[in-house]
Amino acid sequence: MSSTEDEQLASLKDWWQRNGKPLATGVLLAAVVVLGWNAWHKYQGNQSQGASNLYQALLETTLTPTGQPDAGKVAELAGKLKSEYGGSAYAQYAGLFVAKVAVDTGKLADAAAELKTILDKPADATLGEIARQRLARVMAAQNKAEEALKLLEGDADKAFQASREELKGDLLVQLGRSDEAYAAYKNAKAALSDDAAVGSLQLKLDDLAKGDA
């Protein structure tokens, strides 16, 4: 072997000594990352399916002769969703369902607590806005219309602008502030598309207009 070949071999050995192990470690790490990514997606899929099944079972609690769900069963399924899939959209939609059942049974404080939990850390913007508007309605039923109005300050996403403005109008009517209520209803109507149903909203506008006549 020539001296040049010896030098190349020595150089290769030196390079491998310095870089071979890190490279091998890097390749192994990459393999672990890929396998972990695939396993995570599979886990996520299983998680989503499990949450979906529980949520479906929760909805099916309304399949009774009276259409009224068993409160105990609702609490059990919702509790399981929250403990196993806490923070997920499914768990929070379950929270909305629990709040509805609480309202139906006159437990407004329980409904408000459920909705506040969702509003504090919503899984997405849609859930946050739904929880916000429902909480405002619950607070109105608790004669806390002023506090409810504060919840609705600021701008809403365009998809929820009309419902939020209409809700503001309802709260302002409750507070006896007719002029402001009329303006809110007008804003709600303006936020609707031309082909959207405005029947009940128009009735509210007409009622206030008659009151001013």
C-alpha positions in Angstrom: 0.0 0.0 0.0 1.4 3.4 -1.0 2.0 6.1 1.5 -0.8 8.1 -0.1 -3.2 5.2 0.4 -2.0 4.9 4.0 -2.7 8.5 4.6 -6.2 8.3 3.0 -6.9 5.2 5.2 -5.7 7.0 8.3 -7.7 10.0 7.4 -10.8 7.9 6.9 -10.3 6.2 10.2 -9.8 9.5 11.9 -12.9 10.9 10.3 -14.9 7.9 11.3 -13.6 8.1 14.9 -14.7 11.7 15.1 -17.9 11.6 13.1 -19.0 8.0 12.7 -20.6 7.6 16.2 -22.5 10.9 16.0 -23.8 10.0 12.6 -24.9 6.5 13.7 -26.6 8.1 16.7 -28.2 10.6 14.4 -29.5 7.9 12.1 -30.9 6.0 15.1 -32.5 9.2 16.5 -34.1 9.8 13.1 -35.5 6.3 13.1 -36.9 6.8 16.6 -38.5 10.1 15.6 -40.2 8.5 12.5 -41.4 5.5 14.5 -42.5 7.8 17.3 -44.4 10.1 14.9 -46.2 7.1 13.4 -47.0 5.8 16.8 -48.3 9.2 17.9 -50.6 9.5 15.0 -51.9 6.0 15.7 -52.4 6.9 19.3 -54.1 10.2 18.4 -56.4 8.2 16.1 -57.3 5.8 18.8 -57.8 8.7 21.3 -60.1 10.5 18.8 -62.1 7.3 18.3 -62.4 6.7 22.0 -63.6 10.2 22.6 -66.0 10.1 19.7 -67.5 6.9 21.1 -68.0 8.4 24.5 -69.5 11.5 23.1 -71.9 9.5 21.0 -73.0 7.6 24.1 -73.5 10.9 25.8 -75.8 12.1 23.0 -77.7 8.9 23.1 -78.8 9.5 26.7 -81.5 11.7 25.2 -83.0 8.6 23.5 -85.7 8.1 26.2 -89.5 8.2 25.9 -89.5 11.7 27.3 -86.4 12.9 25.5 -84.9 13.8 28.9 -81.5 12.3 29.6 -80.6 10.5 32.7 -78.7 13.1 34.7 -76.6 10.5 36.4 -75.6 8.9 33.2 -74.8 12.2 31.7 -72.5 13.0 34.6 -70.8 9.7 34.4 -70.1 9.9 30.6 -69.1 13.5 30.7 -66.8 12.8 33.7 -65.1 10.0 31.8 -64.6 12.2 28.7 -63.0 14.9 30.9 -60.7 12.6 32.8 -59.5 10.6 29.8 -59.6 13.3 27.1 -59.5 16.5 29.1 -59.1 19.7 27.0 -60.2 18.0 23.8 -63.0 19.4 21.7 -65.1 16.3 22.5 -64.7 16.8 26.3 -65.7 20.5 25.9 -68.7 19.7 23.7 -69.6 17.3 26.5 -69.3 20.2 28.9 -71.8 22.2 26.8 -74.2 19.2 26.9 -73.8 19.0 30.7 -74.5 22.8 30.9 -77.7 22.3 28.9 -78.9 19.5 31.1 -78.2 21.7 34.2 -80.2 24.6 32.7 -83.1 22.2 31.8 -83.2 21.1 35.5 -82.9 24.6 36.9 -79.3 24.3 38.1 -78.1 27.6 36.7 -75.0 27.9 38.9 -73.9 24.5 37.8 -74.4 25.4 34.2 -72.4 28.7 34.6 -69.5 26.8 36.3 -69.4 24.3 33.4 -69.4 27.0 30.8 -66.8 29.1 32.6 -64.5 26.1 32.6 -64.7 25.9 28.8 -64.4 29.6 28.3 -61.3 29.8 30.4 -59.4 27.5 28.0 -61.4 26.6 24.9 -60.2 23.9 22.6 -60.9 26.2 19.6 -62.4 29.6 18.8 -65.8 28.1 18.0 -66.1 26.4 21.3 -65.0 29.6 23.0 -67.7 31.7 21.4 -70.4 29.2 21.9 -69.5 28.9 25.6 -69.3 32.7 25.9 -72.8 33.3 24.4 -74.4 30.5 26.4 -72.8 31.7 29.6 -74.1 35.2 28.9 -77.7 33.7 28.6 -77.3 31.8 31.8 -76.1 34.9 33.6 -79.1 36.8 32.2 -81.4 34.1 33.7 -79.5 34.7 37.0 -80.4 38.5 36.7 -76.8 39.3 35.9 -77.4 41.0 32.6 -74.8 43.7 33.2 -72.1 41.1 33.8 -73.3 39.2 30.8 -72.9 42.3 28.6 -69.2 42.6 29.7 -68.7 39.1 28.4 -69.8 40.2 25.0 -67.5 43.2 24.7 -65.1 43.3 21.8 -65.4 41.9 18.3 -66.7 38.4 17.5 -65.7 36.3 14.6 -67.8 37.1 11.5 -69.7 33.8 11.8 -70.9 34.7 15.3 -71.3 38.5 14.9 -75.0 38.4 14.3 -75.9 36.1 17.2 -73.7 38.1 19.5 -75.3 41.4 18.6 -78.8 39.9 18.9 -77.8 38.5 22.3 -76.6 42.0 23.3 -80.0 43.4 22.2 -81.8 40.8 24.4 -79.6 41.8 27.4 -80.2 45.5 26.8 -83.9 44.9 26.6 -83.7 43.1 30.0 -81.9 46.2 31.4 -84.5 48.5 29.9 -82.1 50.2 27.5 -84.3 50.2 24.5 -82.4 52.5 22.2 -79.2 50.6 22.7 -81.1 47.3 22.2 -82.6 48.6 18.9 -79.1 49.5 17.7 -77.8 46.1 18.6 -80.6 44.4 16.8 -79.9 46.5 13.7 -76.2 45.5 13.9 -77.3 41.9 14.1 -79.5 42.2 11.0 -76.8 43.9 9.1 -74.4 41.1 9.9 -76.7 38.5 8.4 -76.5 37.5 4.8 -79.3 38.6 2.5 -80.9 35.1 2.4 -80.6 34.4 6.1 -83.8 34.0 8.2 -84.5 37.2 10.1 -88.0 36.5 11.3 -87.6 36.5 15.1 -85.0 39.3 14.9 -87.3 41.5 12.8 -90.1 40.9 15.3 -87.7 42.2 18.1 -86.9 45.3 16.0 -90.6 45.9 15.2 -91.5 45.6 18.9 -89.0 48.2 19.9 -90.0 50.5 17.1 -93.7 50.3 18.2 -92.5 51.1 21.7 -91.0 54.3 20.5 -94.1 55.2 18.4 
